[in-house]
Amino acid sequence: MPVNAVAKQVGEHDTRLWRILKHYVKEARTKADYSSVRKIGIDETSAKMGHAKKQQKKLESLKYENLDTVKAYNIKLSLRSFFGQPDRKAGEEFLKRWYFWATHSRLVPIVKAAYTIKDHWEGILNWFSSRITNGLLEGLNSLIQAAKARAKGKFHYNILHNCQ
């Protein structure tokens, strides 16, 4: 429930509730023990929203840790360099090296992703001649999924499904 809605229900100003929340969150963070953390998640949306600089500093401190998540994140980041390759031949050489690294990472989700890339190898390399991606379709799909999530319980799925 949003803080503003809680404030109305309890008859307090929302800024007071935010102050109280910040106090207890800060107190909890000082007592937190992260020594047993073995994996971390990275939220890509926050990078798009401009939070990347703070997260980048935190990520830099983890860069040299031997965490599976850091290894997976580095493999994922390196794949982005594929689109910077000058031509199909260089792209294929890059993908071969990346595929070897990914399949030897012993990280099951990364290995599965590498096999998926291998299954679509020619289509991926065709990007160099067509420069067409499915990014627009993925973006539209995310908007539809968000609309469905917001509408959940407000009306039946068939209404959204049958819109034309």
MARTIBA-889495 format. One record per atom (N, C-alpha, C, O): residue number from 0; residue in one letter; atom name; x, y, z. Coordinates in nm, 3 decimals, padded with zeros to 5 digits, always signed. Layout:
residues N
num,residu,atome,u,v,w
NUM,A,CA,X,Y,Z
...
END
This chain:
residues 164
num,residu,atome,u,v,w
0,M,N,+00.085,-00.118,+00.000
0,M,CA,+00.000,+00.000,+00.000
0,M,C,+00.090,+00.123,+00.000
0,M,O,+00.187,+00.128,+00.075
1,P,N,+00.059,+00.222,-00.082
1,P,CA,+00.140,+00.344,-00.086
1,P,C,+00.138,+00.418,+00.047
1,P,O,+00.039,+00.416,+00.120
2,V,N,+00.249,+00.484,+00.078
2,V,CA,+00.262,+00.556,+00.204
2,V,C,+00.153,+00.662,+00.217
2,V,O,+00.099,+00.682,+00.325
3,N,N,+00.120,+00.730,+00.108
3,N,CA,+00.017,+00.833,+00.112
3,N,C,-00.118,+00.775,+00.156
3,N,O,-00.190,+00.838,+00.233
4,A,N,-00.151,+00.654,+00.107
4,A,CA,-00.278,+00.591,+00.145
4,A,C,-00.276,+00.551,+00.293
4,A,O,-00.376,+00.566,+00.362
5,V,N,-00.162,+00.501,+00.340
5,V,CA,-00.149,+00.466,+00.481
5,V,C,-00.164,+00.591,+00.567
5,V,O,-00.231,+00.588,+00.670
6,A,N,-00.100,+00.701,+00.525
6,A,CA,-00.107,+00.826,+00.599
6,A,C,-00.252,+00.872,+00.617
6,A,O,-00.291,+00.916,+00.725
7,K,N,-00.330,+00.862,+00.512
7,K,CA,-00.472,+00.900,+00.520
7,K,C,-00.547,+00.811,+00.618
7,K,O,-00.631,+00.858,+00.695
8,Q,N,-00.517,+00.680,+00.614
8,Q,CA,-00.587,+00.586,+00.701
8,Q,C,-00.554,+00.607,+00.848
8,Q,O,-00.641,+00.594,+00.934
9,V,N,-00.429,+00.640,+00.878
9,V,CA,-00.390,+00.657,+01.019
9,V,C,-00.396,+00.801,+01.065
9,V,O,-00.373,+00.830,+01.183
10,G,N,-00.428,+00.891,+00.975
10,G,CA,-00.443,+01.031,+01.013
10,G,C,-00.313,+01.104,+01.039
10,G,O,-00.309,+01.194,+01.123
11,E,N,-00.207,+01.067,+00.971
11,E,CA,-00.077,+01.133,+00.984
11,E,C,-00.037,+01.191,+00.849
11,E,O,-00.090,+01.152,+00.745
12,H,N,+00.057,+01.283,+00.852
12,H,CA,+00.110,+01.339,+00.728
12,H,C,+00.209,+01.238,+00.669
12,H,O,+00.283,+01.174,+00.742
13,D,N,+00.209,+01.225,+00.536
13,D,CA,+00.296,+01.125,+00.473
13,D,C,+00.445,+01.153,+00.497
13,D,O,+00.523,+01.058,+00.504
14,T,N,+00.486,+01.279,+00.510
14,T,CA,+00.628,+01.308,+00.534
14,T,C,+00.673,+01.251,+00.668
14,T,O,+00.787,+01.207,+00.681
15,R,N,+00.584,+01.252,+00.768
15,R,CA,+00.619,+01.194,+00.898
15,R,C,+00.638,+01.043,+00.884
15,R,O,+00.731,+00.985,+00.940
16,L,N,+00.548,+00.979,+00.808
16,L,CA,+00.562,+00.834,+00.787
16,L,C,+00.691,+00.802,+00.713
16,L,O,+00.759,+00.704,+00.745
17,W,N,+00.725,+00.883,+00.613
17,W,CA,+00.850,+00.861,+00.539
17,W,C,+00.971,+00.873,+00.633
17,W,O,+01.064,+00.794,+00.625
18,R,N,+00.968,+00.974,+00.722
18,R,CA,+01.077,+00.992,+00.818
18,R,C,+01.092,+00.870,+00.907
18,R,O,+01.203,+00.823,+00.932
19,I,N,+00.979,+00.817,+00.955
19,I,CA,+00.981,+00.698,+01.041
19,I,C,+01.034,+00.577,+00.963
19,I,O,+01.118,+00.502,+01.014
20,L,N,+00.986,+00.560,+00.840
20,L,CA,+01.032,+00.448,+00.757
20,L,C,+01.183,+00.456,+00.733
20,L,O,+01.254,+00.357,+00.747
21,K,N,+01.229,+00.575,+00.697
21,K,CA,+01.373,+00.592,+00.671
21,K,C,+01.456,+00.560,+00.795
21,K,O,+01.563,+00.499,+00.786
22,H,N,+01.407,+00.602,+00.910
22,H,CA,+01.479,+00.575,+01.035
22,H,C,+01.496,+00.425,+01.057
22,H,O,+01.606,+00.378,+01.085
23,Y,N,+01.386,+00.349,+01.043
23,Y,CA,+01.393,+00.205,+01.069
23,Y,C,+01.467,+00.128,+00.961
23,Y,O,+01.533,+00.027,+00.989
24,V,N,+01.457,+00.174,+00.838
24,V,CA,+01.534,+00.110,+00.730
24,V,C,+01.683,+00.132,+00.754
24,V,O,+01.762,+00.039,+00.739
25,K,N,+01.722,+00.255,+00.791
25,K,CA,+01.862,+00.285,+00.818
25,K,C,+01.913,+00.201,+00.934
25,K,O,+02.024,+00.147,+00.929
26,E,N,+01.832,+00.189,+01.039
26,E,CA,+01.869,+00.108,+01.155
26,E,C,+01.887,-00.039,+01.116
26,E,O,+01.981,-00.105,+01.160
27,A,N,+01.795,-00.091,+01.034
27,A,CA,+01.803,-00.231,+00.991
27,A,C,+01.926,-00.253,+00.905
27,A,O,+01.991,-00.357,+00.916
28,R,N,+01.959,-00.158,+00.818
28,R,CA,+02.076,-00.173,+00.731
28,R,C,+02.207,-00.174,+00.809
28,R,O,+02.301,-00.244,+00.771
29,T,N,+02.213,-00.098,+00.918
29,T,CA,+02.336,-00.099,+00.996
29,T,C,+02.356,-00.232,+01.068
29,T,O,+02.469,-00.270,+01.098
30,K,N,+02.247,-00.303,+01.095
30,K,CA,+02.255,-00.432,+01.163
30,K,C,+02.265,-00.550,+01.065
30,K,O,+02.288,-00.664,+01.106
31,A,N,+02.247,-00.522,+00.937
31,A,CA,+02.245,-00.630,+00.837
31,A,C,+02.382,-00.695,+00.823
31,A,O,+02.485,-00.628,+00.828
32,D,N,+02.382,-00.826,+00.807
32,D,CA,+02.505,-00.903,+00.788
32,D,C,+02.499,-00.969,+00.650
32,D,O,+02.420,-01.061,+00.629
33,Y,N,+02.581,-00.922,+00.558
33,Y,CA,+02.580,-00.974,+00.421
33,Y,C,+02.691,-01.076,+00.396
33,Y,O,+02.718,-01.110,+00.281
34,S,N,+02.753,-01.124,+00.499
34,S,CA,+02.866,-01.215,+00.482
34,S,C,+02.827,-01.348,+00.419
34,S,O,+02.912,-01.416,+00.362
35,S,N,+02.700,-01.386,+00.429
35,S,CA,+02.659,-01.514,+00.371
35,S,C,+02.600,-01.498,+00.230
35,S,O,+02.556,-01.597,+00.172
36,V,N,+02.598,-01.378,+00.176
36,V,CA,+02.544,-01.354,+00.042
36,V,C,+02.636,-01.418,-00.061
36,V,O,+02.756,-01.393,-00.062
37,R,N,+02.579,-01.499,-00.147
37,R,CA,+02.657,-01.566,-00.251
37,R,C,+02.615,-01.522,-00.391
37,R,O,+02.690,-01.541,-00.487
38,K,N,+02.496,-01.464,-00.403
38,K,CA,+02.447,-01.419,-00.533
38,K,C,+02.378,-01.285,-00.515
38,K,O,+02.319,-01.257,-00.411
39,I,N,+02.386,-01.202,-00.621
39,I,CA,+02.317,-01.074,-00.620
39,I,C,+02.240,-01.059,-00.750
39,I,O,+02.272,-01.127,-00.849
40,G,N,+02.142,-00.974,-00.752
40,G,CA,+02.065,-00.945,-00.872
40,G,C,+02.088,-00.801,-00.915
40,G,O,+02.107,-00.713,-00.831
41,I,N,+02.086,-00.779,-01.043
41,I,CA,+02.105,-00.645,-01.097
41,I,C,+01.976,-00.606,-01.169
41,I,O,+01.927,-00.679,-01.255
42,D,N,+01.923,-00.491,-01.133
42,D,CA,+01.799,-00.443,-01.193
42,D,C,+01.834,-00.352,-01.310
42,D,O,+01.886,-00.242,-01.290
43,E,N,+01.805,-00.397,-01.431
43,E,CA,+01.841,-00.319,-01.549
43,E,C,+01.757,-00.193,-01.563
43,E,O,+01.803,-00.094,-01.620
44,T,N,+01.634,-00.196,-01.510
44,T,CA,+01.548,-00.078,-01.524
44,T,C,+01.606,+00.041,-01.450
44,T,O,+01.594,+00.155,-01.497
45,S,N,+01.668,+00.017,-01.336
45,S,CA,+01.722,+00.130,-01.261
45,S,C,+01.836,+00.197,-01.338
45,S,O,+01.856,+00.318,-01.324
46,A,N,+01.908,+00.123,-01.418
46,A,CA,+02.013,+00.183,-01.500
46,A,C,+01.951,+00.278,-01.603
46,A,O,+02.005,+00.384,-01.631
47,K,N,+01.837,+00.237,-01.657
47,K,CA,+01.768,+00.321,-01.754
47,K,C,+01.710,+00.446,-01.688
47,K,O,+01.690,+00.548,-01.754
48,M,N,+01.683,+00.438,-01.559
48,M,CA,+01.624,+00.550,-01.487
48,M,C,+01.731,+00.642,-01.428
48,M,O,+01.698,+00.738,-01.359
49,G,N,+01.859,+00.615,-01.453
49,G,CA,+01.964,+00.704,-01.408
49,G,C,+02.026,+00.666,-01.274
49,G,O,+02.102,+00.745,-01.219
50,H,N,+01.997,+00.551,-01.222
50,H,CA,+02.054,+00.509,-01.095
50,H,C,+02.185,+00.433,-01.114
50,H,O,+02.241,+00.379,-01.019
51,A,N,+02.232,+00.430,-01.235
51,A,CA,+02.346,+00.345,-01.269
51,A,C,+02.475,+00.383,-01.199
51,A,O,+02.555,+00.295,-01.165
52,K,N,+02.499,+00.511,-01.175
52,K,CA,+02.627,+00.553,-01.117
52,K,C,+02.646,+00.496,-00.977
52,K,O,+02.754,+00.446,-00.946
53,K,N,+02.543,+00.504,-00.893
53,K,CA,+02.554,+00.448,-00.758
53,K,C,+02.573,+00.297,-00.765
53,K,O,+02.657,+00.240,-00.696
54,Q,N,+02.492,+00.234,-00.850
54,Q,CA,+02.502,+00.088,-00.861
54,Q,C,+02.634,+00.046,-00.922
54,Q,O,+02.688,-00.059,-00.888
55,Q,N,+02.687,+00.128,-01.012
55,Q,CA,+02.814,+00.095,-01.075
55,Q,C,+02.926,+00.090,-00.972
55,Q,O,+03.012,+00.003,-00.978
56,K,N,+02.924,+00.184,-00.877
56,K,CA,+03.025,+00.184,-00.771
56,K,C,+03.013,+00.057,-00.686
56,K,O,+03.114,-00.005,-00.652
57,K,N,+02.890,+00.019,-00.653
57,K,CA,+02.869,-00.103,-00.575
57,K,C,+02.914,-00.224,-00.655
57,K,O,+02.977,-00.316,-00.601
58,L,N,+02.880,-00.224,-00.783
58,L,CA,+02.918,-00.336,-00.869
58,L,C,+03.069,-00.347,-00.882
58,L,O,+03.124,-00.457,-00.882
59,E,N,+03.137,-00.234,-00.893
59,E,CA,+03.283,-00.234,-00.903
59,E,C,+03.346,-00.301,-00.782
59,E,O,+03.446,-00.371,-00.795
60,S,N,+03.288,-00.279,-00.664
60,S,CA,+03.345,-00.340,-00.543
60,S,C,+03.327,-00.492,-00.544
60,S,O,+03.404,-00.564,-00.480
61,L,N,+03.227,-00.541,-00.616
61,L,CA,+03.204,-00.685,-00.623
61,L,C,+03.275,-00.751,-00.741
61,L,O,+03.281,-00.873,-00.750
62,K,N,+03.328,-00.670,-00.829
62,K,CA,+03.386,-00.716,-00.955
62,K,C,+03.488,-00.828,-00.936
62,K,O,+03.495,-00.921,-01.017
63,Y,N,+03.567,-00.819,-00.832
63,Y,CA,+03.675,-00.915,-00.814
63,Y,C,+03.638,-01.028,-00.717
63,Y,O,+03.722,-01.113,-00.685
64,E,N,+03.514,-01.028,-00.672
64,E,CA,+03.467,-01.138,-00.588
64,E,C,+03.443,-01.259,-00.677
64,E,O,+03.416,-01.244,-00.797
65,N,N,+03.453,-01.375,-00.621
65,N,CA,+03.432,-01.496,-00.699
65,N,C,+03.287,-01.543,-00.684
65,N,O,+03.261,-01.656,-00.642
66,L,N,+03.194,-01.456,-00.717
66,L,CA,+03.053,-01.488,-00.707
66,L,C,+03.001,-01.534,-00.842
66,L,O,+03.038,-01.479,-00.946
67,D,N,+02.916,-01.636,-00.841
67,D,CA,+02.857,-01.683,-00.966
67,D,C,+02.777,-01.573,-01.035
67,D,O,+02.776,-01.562,-01.157
68,T,N,+02.711,-01.491,-00.954
68,T,CA,+02.630,-01.385,-01.012
68,T,C,+02.718,-01.283,-01.084
68,T,O,+02.680,-01.233,-01.190
69,V,N,+02.833,-01.251,-01.029
69,V,CA,+02.924,-01.157,-01.093
69,V,C,+02.974,-01.217,-01.224
69,V,O,+02.983,-01.148,-01.326
70,K,N,+03.006,-01.345,-01.221
70,K,CA,+03.052,-01.413,-01.344
70,K,C,+02.941,-01.409,-01.450
70,K,O,+02.967,-01.379,-01.566
71,A,N,+02.819,-01.441,-01.409
71,A,CA,+02.707,-01.440,-01.504
71,A,C,+02.683,-01.300,-01.559
71,A,O,+02.659,-01.283,-01.678
72,Y,N,+02.691,-01.200,-01.473
72,Y,CA,+02.670,-01.062,-01.516
72,Y,C,+02.777,-01.020,-01.616
72,Y,O,+02.745,-00.953,-01.715
73,N,N,+02.902,-01.058,-01.593
73,N,CA,+03.009,-01.024,-01.687
73,N,C,+02.990,-01.094,-01.821
73,N,O,+03.018,-01.035,-01.926
74,I,N,+02.944,-01.219,-01.819
74,I,CA,+02.918,-01.291,-01.944
74,I,C,+02.806,-01.221,-02.021
74,I,O,+02.814,-01.203,-02.142
75,K,N,+02.702,-01.183,-01.948
75,K,CA,+02.589,-01.113,-02.010
75,K,C,+02.634,-00.979,-02.070
75,K,O,+02.600,-00.947,-02.183
76,L,N,+02.711,-00.902,-01.993
76,L,CA,+02.758,-00.773,-02.043
76,L,C,+02.845,-00.789,-02.167
76,L,O,+02.836,-00.710,-02.261
77,S,N,+02.928,-00.891,-02.168
77,S,CA,+03.016,-00.908,-02.283
77,S,C,+02.938,-00.939,-02.410
77,S,O,+02.981,-00.903,-02.519
78,L,N,+02.824,-01.006,-02.396
78,L,CA,+02.744,-01.039,-02.514
78,L,C,+02.693,-00.913,-02.583
78,L,O,+02.672,-00.913,-02.705
79,R,N,+02.674,-00.806,-02.508
79,R,CA,+02.629,-00.679,-02.568
79,R,C,+02.730,-00.628,-02.671
79,R,O,+02.692,-00.555,-02.762
80,S,N,+02.856,-00.665,-02.656
80,S,CA,+02.960,-00.619,-02.750
80,S,C,+02.941,-00.679,-02.888
80,S,O,+03.002,-00.632,-02.985
81,F,N,+02.858,-00.780,-02.900
81,F,CA,+02.831,-00.841,-03.030
81,F,C,+02.786,-00.736,-03.131
81,F,O,+02.830,-00.736,-03.246
82,F,N,+02.698,-00.646,-03.086
82,F,CA,+02.642,-00.547,-03.178
82,F,C,+02.744,-00.439,-03.217
82,F,O,+02.716,-00.358,-03.306
83,G,N,+02.858,-00.437,-03.154
83,G,CA,+02.964,-00.343,-03.191
83,G,C,+03.063,-00.400,-03.290
83,G,O,+03.156,-00.331,-03.330
84,Q,N,+03.044,-00.523,-03.329
84,Q,CA,+03.136,-00.585,-03.424
84,Q,C,+03.116,-00.524,-03.563
84,Q,O,+03.003,-00.494,-03.600
85,P,N,+03.223,-00.507,-03.639
85,P,CA,+03.213,-00.433,-03.766
85,P,C,+03.141,-00.508,-03.878
85,P,O,+03.080,-00.445,-03.965
86,D,N,+03.148,-00.642,-03.878
86,D,CA,+03.085,-00.716,-03.986
86,D,C,+03.049,-00.857,-03.940
86,D,O,+03.077,-00.896,-03.826
87,R,N,+02.987,-00.932,-04.029
87,R,CA,+02.939,-01.066,-03.996
87,R,C,+03.053,-01.159,-03.954
87,R,O,+03.039,-01.237,-03.859
88,K,N,+03.165,-01.151,-04.025
88,K,CA,+03.278,-01.239,-03.994
88,K,C,+03.329,-01.213,-03.851
88,K,O,+03.350,-01.306,-03.774
89,A,N,+03.350,-01.086,-03.818
89,A,CA,+03.395,-01.050,-03.684
89,A,C,+03.289,-01.088,-03.581
89,A,O,+03.322,-01.134,-03.471
90,G,N,+03.162,-01.069,-03.616
90,G,CA,+03.053,-01.106,-03.527
90,G,C,+03.051,-01.255,-03.498
90,G,O,+03.029,-01.297,-03.384
91,E,N,+03.075,-01.336,-03.602
91,E,CA,+03.077,-01.481,-03.581
91,E,C,+03.196,-01.523,-03.494
91,E,O,+03.181,-01.609,-03.408
92,E,N,+03.311,-01.464,-03.517
92,E,CA,+03.428,-01.495,-03.434
92,E,C,+03.401,-01.456,-03.288
92,E,O,+03.434,-01.530,-03.196
93,F,N,+03.339,-01.339,-03.270
93,F,CA,+03.305,-01.295,-03.135
93,F,C,+03.209,-01.394,-03.069
93,F,O,+03.229,-01.435,-02.955
94,L,N,+03.103,-01.432,-03.144
94,L,CA,+03.004,-01.526,-03.088
94,L,C,+03.067,-01.660,-03.054
94,L,O,+03.030,-01.721,-02.954
95,K,N,+03.159,-01.707,-03.134
95,K,CA,+03.227,-01.835,-03.105
95,K,C,+03.301,-01.828,-02.972
95,K,O,+03.291,-01.918,-02.889
96,R,N,+03.376,-01.718,-02.953
96,R,CA,+03.449,-01.702,-02.826
96,R,C,+03.353,-01.690,-02.709
96,R,O,+03.374,-01.750,-02.603
97,W,N,+03.247,-01.611,-02.729
97,W,CA,+03.149,-01.592,-02.622
97,W,C,+03.080,-01.724,-02.589
97,W,O,+03.061,-01.757,-02.472
98,Y,N,+03.044,-01.801,-02.692
98,Y,CA,+02.976,-01.929,-02.674
98,Y,C,+03.065,-02.026,-02.594
98,Y,O,+03.017,-02.095,-02.504
99,F,N,+03.192,-02.030,-02.627
99,F,CA,+03.285,-02.117,-02.554
99,F,C,+03.290,-02.077,-02.407
99,F,O,+03.282,-02.162,-02.318
100,W,N,+03.304,-01.946,-02.382
100,W,CA,+03.310,-01.895,-02.245
100,W,C,+03.181,-01.930,-02.170
100,W,O,+03.186,-01.979,-02.057
101,A,N,+03.068,-01.906,-02.233
101,A,CA,+02.939,-01.930,-02.167
101,A,C,+02.917,-02.078,-02.139
101,A,O,+02.872,-02.114,-02.030
102,T,N,+02.947,-02.165,-02.235
102,T,CA,+02.922,-02.308,-02.215
102,T,C,+03.020,-02.371,-02.117
102,T,O,+02.993,-02.479,-02.064
103,H,N,+03.132,-02.306,-02.093
103,H,CA,+03.228,-02.357,-01.996
103,H,C,+03.220,-02.286,-01.860
103,H,O,+03.304,-02.307,-01.773
104,S,N,+03.119,-02.202,-01.844
104,S,CA,+03.104,-02.126,-01.720
104,S,C,+03.051,-02.210,-01.604
104,S,O,+03.064,-02.171,-01.488
105,R,N,+02.991,-02.323,-01.635
105,R,CA,+02.928,-02.412,-01.535
105,R,C,+02.813,-02.342,-01.461
105,R,O,+02.778,-02.379,-01.349
106,L,N,+02.756,-02.241,-01.525
106,L,CA,+02.638,-02.173,-01.472
106,L,C,+02.520,-02.216,-01.559
106,L,O,+02.509,-02.175,-01.675
107,V,N,+02.433,-02.297,-01.504
107,V,CA,+02.326,-02.360,-01.582
107,V,C,+02.244,-02.260,-01.664
107,V,O,+02.222,-02.284,-01.782
108,P,N,+02.197,-02.149,-01.606
108,P,CA,+02.118,-02.056,-01.688
108,P,C,+02.199,-01.995,-01.804
108,P,O,+02.145,-01.972,-01.912
109,I,N,+02.327,-01.970,-01.782
109,I,CA,+02.412,-01.914,-01.887
109,I,C,+02.435,-02.018,-01.996
109,I,O,+02.432,-01.985,-02.115
110,V,N,+02.459,-02.142,-01.956
110,V,CA,+02.479,-02.249,-02.054
110,V,C,+02.353,-02.266,-02.138
110,V,O,+02.361,-02.282,-02.260
111,K,N,+02.235,-02.262,-02.073
111,K,CA,+02.109,-02.274,-02.147
111,K,C,+02.093,-02.159,-02.246
111,K,O,+02.050,-02.179,-02.359
112,A,N,+02.129,-02.037,-02.202
112,A,CA,+02.121,-01.921,-02.292
112,A,C,+02.216,-01.939,-02.411
112,A,O,+02.182,-01.904,-02.524
113,A,N,+02.334,-01.993,-02.385
113,A,CA,+02.431,-02.016,-02.492
113,A,C,+02.376,-02.117,-02.594
113,A,O,+02.393,-02.099,-02.714
114,Y,N,+02.313,-02.223,-02.545
114,Y,CA,+02.254,-02.321,-02.637
114,Y,C,+02.141,-02.259,-02.719
114,Y,O,+02.124,-02.293,-02.836
115,T,N,+02.064,-02.170,-02.658
115,T,CA,+01.957,-02.101,-02.731
115,T,C,+02.018,-02.016,-02.842
115,T,O,+01.967,-02.012,-02.954
116,I,N,+02.127,-01.947,-02.810
116,I,CA,+02.196,-01.867,-02.912
116,I,C,+02.248,-01.957,-03.022
116,I,O,+02.240,-01.922,-03.140
117,K,N,+02.303,-02.073,-02.987
117,K,CA,+02.353,-02.167,-03.088
117,K,C,+02.239,-02.214,-03.179
117,K,O,+02.257,-02.228,-03.300
118,D,N,+02.120,-02.238,-03.120
118,D,CA,+02.004,-02.280,-03.199
118,D,C,+01.959,-02.173,-03.299
118,D,O,+01.900,-02.206,-03.402
119,H,N,+01.988,-02.047,-03.269
119,H,CA,+01.946,-01.936,-03.355
119,H,C,+02.065,-01.865,-03.418
119,H,O,+02.056,-01.748,-03.456
120,W,N,+02.175,-01.935,-03.428
120,W,CA,+02.303,-01.880,-03.473
120,W,C,+02.291,-01.799,-03.602
120,W,O,+02.332,-01.683,-03.607
121,E,N,+02.235,-01.859,-03.706
121,E,CA,+02.227,-01.792,-03.837
121,E,C,+02.137,-01.669,-03.832
121,E,O,+02.170,-01.566,-03.890
122,G,N,+02.026,-01.680,-03.762
122,G,CA,+01.936,-01.565,-03.750
122,G,C,+02.002,-01.449,-03.677
122,G,O,+01.983,-01.333,-03.713
123,I,N,+02.080,-01.480,-03.575
123,I,CA,+02.151,-01.376,-03.501
123,I,C,+02.256,-01.310,-03.591
123,I,O,+02.270,-01.188,-03.590
124,L,N,+02.328,-01.390,-03.666
124,L,CA,+02.430,-01.334,-03.756
124,L,C,+02.368,-01.256,-03.872
124,L,O,+02.433,-01.169,-03.930
125,N,N,+02.243,-01.287,-03.906
125,N,CA,+02.175,-01.210,-04.012
125,N,C,+02.154,-01.065,-03.974
125,N,O,+02.123,-00.982,-04.059
126,W,N,+02.169,-01.034,-03.845
126,W,CA,+02.155,-00.895,-03.801
126,W,C,+02.252,-00.805,-03.877
126,W,O,+02.221,-00.689,-03.903
127,F,N,+02.370,-00.858,-03.913
127,F,CA,+02.469,-00.775,-03.981
127,F,C,+02.423,-00.732,-04.120
127,F,O,+02.466,-00.628,-04.169
128,S,N,+02.337,-00.810,-04.184
128,S,CA,+02.289,-00.769,-04.316
128,S,C,+02.156,-00.694,-04.308
128,S,O,+02.130,-00.608,-04.392
129,S,N,+02.072,-00.724,-04.210
129,S,CA,+01.940,-00.661,-04.204
129,S,C,+01.930,-00.548,-04.103
129,S,O,+01.851,-00.455,-04.120
130,R,N,+02.011,-00.555,-03.995
130,R,CA,+02.004,-00.460,-03.883
130,R,C,+01.864,-00.455,-03.820
130,R,O,+01.824,-00.354,-03.762
131,I,N,+01.793,-00.566,-03.832
131,I,CA,+01.658,-00.575,-03.774
131,I,C,+01.666,-00.657,-03.647
131,I,O,+01.727,-00.764,-03.644
132,T,N,+01.602,-00.607,-03.540
132,T,CA,+01.592,-00.681,-03.415
132,T,C,+01.446,-00.692,-03.376
132,T,O,+01.359,-00.630,-03.438
133,N,N,+01.419,-00.770,-03.274
133,N,CA,+01.282,-00.780,-03.225
133,N,C,+01.260,-00.687,-03.105
133,N,O,+01.166,-00.707,-03.028
134,G,N,+01.345,-00.587,-03.090
134,G,CA,+01.336,-00.494,-02.978
134,G,C,+01.202,-00.423,-02.969
134,G,O,+01.148,-00.407,-02.860
135,L,N,+01.149,-00.380,-03.083
135,L,CA,+01.019,-00.312,-03.083
135,L,C,+00.909,-00.406,-03.034
135,L,O,+00.825,-00.367,-02.953
136,L,N,+00.911,-00.529,-03.082
136,L,CA,+00.811,-00.626,-03.038
136,L,C,+00.823,-00.655,-02.889
136,L,O,+00.722,-00.667,-02.820
137,E,N,+00.946,-00.667,-02.840
137,E,CA,+00.967,-00.690,-02.696
137,E,C,+00.915,-00.572,-02.615
137,E,O,+00.853,-00.590,-02.510
138,G,N,+00.939,-00.451,-02.665
138,G,CA,+00.890,-00.332,-02.596
138,G,C,+00.738,-00.327,-02.591
138,G,O,+00.679,-00.296,-02.487
139,L,N,+00.674,-00.358,-02.704
139,L,CA,+00.528,-00.361,-02.706
139,L,C,+00.475,-00.469,-02.611
139,L,O,+00.377,-00.447,-02.540
140,N,N,+00.540,-00.584,-02.612
140,N,CA,+00.498,-00.692,-02.523
140,N,C,+00.506,-00.650,-02.376
140,N,O,+00.417,-00.682,-02.297
141,S,N,+00.613,-00.579,-02.340
141,S,CA,+00.626,-00.537,-02.201
141,S,C,+00.516,-00.438,-02.163
141,S,O,+00.467,-00.440,-02.050
142,L,N,+00.476,-00.351,-02.258
142,L,CA,+00.366,-00.257,-02.230
142,L,C,+00.234,-00.332,-02.211
142,L,O,+00.155,-00.298,-02.123
143,I,N,+00.212,-00.433,-02.293
143,I,CA,+00.090,-00.514,-02.280
143,I,C,+00.089,-00.588,-02.148
143,I,O,-00.013,-00.592,-02.080
144,Q,N,+00.203,-00.647,-02.111
144,Q,CA,+00.212,-00.720,-01.984
144,Q,C,+00.188,-00.626,-01.866
144,Q,O,+00.122,-00.664,-01.770
145,A,N,+00.241,-00.504,-01.874
145,A,CA,+00.221,-00.406,-01.766
145,A,C,+00.074,-00.367,-01.757
145,A,O,+00.020,-00.354,-01.647
146,A,N,+00.010,-00.347,-01.872
146,A,CA,-00.133,-00.313,-01.871
146,A,C,-00.216,-00.426,-01.811
146,A,O,-00.309,-00.403,-01.735
147,K,N,-00.180,-00.548,-01.848
147,K,CA,-00.252,-00.664,-01.792
147,K,C,-00.233,-00.672,-01.641
147,K,O,-00.328,-00.702,-01.567
148,A,N,-00.111,-00.646,-01.594
148,A,CA,-00.084,-00.652,-01.450
148,A,C,-00.162,-00.545,-01.375
148,A,O,-00.216,-00.571,-01.268
149,R,N,-00.167,-00.424,-01.431
149,R,CA,-00.242,-00.316,-01.366
149,R,C,-00.391,-00.343,-01.366
149,R,O,-00.462,-00.305,-01.273
150,A,N,-00.439,-00.410,-01.470
150,A,CA,-00.582,-00.434,-01.484
150,A,C,-00.629,-00.560,-01.410
150,A,O,-00.749,-00.587,-01.404
151,K,N,-00.537,-00.636,-01.356
151,K,CA,-00.572,-00.763,-01.292
151,K,C,-00.681,-00.741,-01.187
151,K,O,-00.667,-00.660,-01.096
152,G,N,-00.787,-00.816,-01.202
152,G,CA,-00.898,-00.809,-01.107
152,G,C,-00.998,-00.700,-01.140
152,G,O,-01.105,-00.695,-01.078
153,K,N,-00.967,-00.612,-01.235
153,K,CA,-01.059,-00.504,-01.267
153,K,C,-01.153,-00.540,-01.381
153,K,O,-01.267,-00.493,-01.386
154,F,N,-01.107,-00.621,-01.471
154,F,CA,-01.194,-00.672,-01.575
154,F,C,-01.136,-00.802,-01.629
154,F,O,-01.022,-00.836,-01.599
155,H,N,-01.211,-00.870,-01.707
155,H,CA,-01.172,-01.003,-01.753
155,H,C,-01.065,-00.994,-01.861
155,H,O,-01.064,-00.900,-01.941
156,Y,N,-00.976,-01.089,-01.864
156,Y,CA,-00.866,-01.096,-01.959
156,Y,C,-00.915,-01.086,-02.103
156,Y,O,-00.848,-01.025,-02.186
157,N,N,-01.028,-01.146,-02.133
157,N,CA,-01.079,-01.146,-02.271
157,N,C,-01.103,-01.006,-02.326
157,N,O,-01.094,-00.985,-02.447
158,I,N,-01.133,-00.910,-02.239
158,I,CA,-01.154,-00.773,-02.286
158,I,C,-01.024,-00.721,-02.345
158,I,O,-01.026,-00.663,-02.454
159,L,N,-00.912,-00.739,-02.277
159,L,CA,-00.783,-00.694,-02.327
159,L,C,-00.740,-00.777,-02.446
159,L,O,-00.684,-00.725,-02.542
160,H,N,-00.765,-00.905,-02.441
160,H,CA,-00.723,-00.998,-02.545
160,H,C,-00.796,-00.969,-02.676
160,H,O,-00.738,-00.986,-02.784
161,N,N,-00.921,-00.927,-02.669
161,N,CA,-01.003,-00.907,-02.789
161,N,C,-01.001,-00.765,-02.840
161,N,O,-01.072,-00.734,-02.936
162,C,N,-00.923,-00.675,-02.778
162,C,CA,-00.913,-00.537,-02.827
162,C,C,-00.854,-00.535,-02.966
162,C,O,-00.762,-00.611,-02.997
163,Q,N,-00.907,-00.447,-03.051
163,Q,CA,-00.855,-00.439,-03.187
163,Q,C,-00.817,-00.301,-03.225
163,Q,O,-00.772,-00.279,-03.337
END
